Amino acid sequence: MGLAIGAFNVHVPGALPPQNDLYTIKDFICQYTATRLRESNFHRLADSLTGFANAEPSLAYGILFKKCFRLTEEKQEEFVDICNQLNIDGHNFKEVYHRIVVQIFSDVVNLGRILAFTVFSAELVVRCARQGREDRAIEVASLGADIVTQRRLDQWVQDQGGWDSVALGGHE
């Protein structure tokens, strides 16, 4: 199966067909978060986040995954600091998480901010799981999905020409 990118048709074994634009940012965030959870040996929790957990990601997803991993490496201390500010057991956990995410998208939506949101949410899910709070990990994933809907992030991807355009273009 090939994946059409511009004028090229790249063969990527197991890649999603060009209709991969039907996959949402929620799917991307769940896939990335599941990958991070598996790296920390939280396989059952990872499987609960996504229905196609074992599917190979499309070329666009692969490019964006690499950007997320790079961002995680470059900004690890900042993500840890932000996560430290959140009291996972606190009664205002949802409000603080929501406030942080709203700040990420306060003035503009772009790929860099979507990736920062993805990495922050994934790191927080892993942190919750490490602290034995799988319930909070699932809550973060759910809250993140709500933010994606509220901020119309999928519409932004479509407005940019879809996943392939976002992954290969200069939307950061």
Salt bridges, closest charged atoms under 4 A:
GLU39 OE1 - ARG36 NH1 2.62
ASP47 OD1 - ARG38 NH2 2.57
GLU78 OE1 - LYS75 NZ 3.81
ASP89 OD1 - ARG133 NH1 2.07
ASP107 OD1 - ARG113 NH1 2.53
GLU123 OE2 - ARG36 NH2 2.82
GLU134 OE1 - ARG44 NH2 2.71
ASP135 OD2 - ARG133 NH2 2.74
GLU139 OE2 - LYS94 NZ 3.55
GLU139 OE1 - ARG136 NE 3.39
GLU172 OE2 - LYS67 NZ 2.88
